[in-house]
Amino acid sequence: MTDPLSQDPPETEEAQAATKAAVFNAAERLFALHGFQNVSVRDITAEAGVNLASVNYHFGSKDALLFEIFRRRTAELNRERARMLHEATARHGGKPPVRDILEAYFAPPLRWSAPDNDRRISLQFIIRARSEGTEEMREVLRNDVSHLARFADALMAARPDLPKEDLYWRLHFALGMLHNNRFAEFDRLHHLSGGLTREGDVEALLRRMLDFAEAGFLA
């Protein structure tokens, strides 16, 4: 019979919160760097320095942990976009121009991607989610367009002369440009251009993207 006095005391609420945060951060980093399928629960708990049962105790399962990271980081990213759009709307008397609307959508993920930004790992995780995510993540990516609706509405107000069908297609093409700005594509472009397109300045890259996308909406 086990002596209850020999057992470890239960974790305090603060200790439980610290353990949960350690698991979350370790999992995000490992998934971002190595891919969803290549990381085990044992890898996560070893990286976090916690008990093997911590993932199931705090999150329920590996897939549930993945979804929690995805849900939290995409919500943070979209809040930052919404804040920028709100500020642009206030600056322009309720009707921001196309470029400001696009900047509010493009700038947060691009700035997260900067080498010196501590959100870089979070962005890499989100990029992984688009190609490797669980069915629950793919369902959200397919069907949850609530964060996009405010941008579509703002673009319609900025270009009331543009048929709605055309506007939605142009927004779709602009989003494709954003989603394909990945490191592998930059390397390929660098080779294609003979070295002309090595772009290490996030703000310069943002300006190039805005020039192209804005022209598409103003055409």
Residue pairs with C-beta under 8 A, 6 or more apart in sequence:
11 19
16 58
19 48
19 50
19 51
19 54
19 58
20 54
20 58
20 59
22 48
22 49
22 50
23 44
23 45
23 48
23 50
23 54
23 55
23 58
23 59
23 65
24 65
24 68
24 69
25 48
26 44
26 45
26 47
26 48
27 39
27 44
27 48
27 55
27 65
27 66
27 69
28 69
28 73
28 121
28 122
28 125
29 47
29 121
30 39
30 43
30 44
30 47
31 39
31 66
31 69
31 125
31 128
32 121
32 122
32 124
32 125
32 128
33 121
33 124
35 128
35 132
36 66
36 128
36 132
36 133
36 134
37 132
40 62
41 52
41 55
41 56
41 62
42 52
44 55
44 62
44 65
45 51
45 52
45 54
45 55
48 54
55 61
55 62
55 65
59 65
59 68
63 134
63 136
66 129
66 133
66 134
66 137
67 134
67 136
67 137
69 125
70 125
70 126
70 129
70 133
70 137
70 140
71 140
73 122
73 125
73 126
74 126
74 140
76 122
77 108
77 109
77 112
77 122
77 123
77 126
78 147
80 108
81 104
81 105
81 108
81 147
81 151
82 104
82 147
82 150
84 103
84 104
84 107
84 108
85 96
85 101
85 104
85 105
85 150
85 151
85 154
87 104
88 96
88 100
88 101
88 103
88 104
89 95
89 96
89 154
91 100
92 100
95 157
95 158
96 104
96 154
96 158
97 158
98 155
98 158
98 159
98 214
98 217
98 218
99 210
99 214
101 151
101 154
101 155
101 158
102 174
102 210
102 213
102 214
102 217
103 206
103 210
104 151
105 151
105 178
106 178
106 206
106 209
106 210
106 213
107 206
109 123
109 126
109 178
110 181
110 202
110 205
110 206
110 209
111 117
111 119
111 202
111 206
112 119
112 120
112 122
112 123
113 120
113 123
113 202
114 120
114 202
127 182
129 137
129 141
130 141
130 179
133 141
148 171
151 171
152 167
152 168
152 171
155 167
155 171
155 217
156 162
156 164
156 167
158 217
159 167
159 217
159 218
162 170
162 217
167 217
170 216
170 217
173 216
174 213
174 216
174 217
177 209
177 212
177 213
178 209
181 205
181 209
186 197
186 199
189 197
190 197
190 198
199 205
199 208
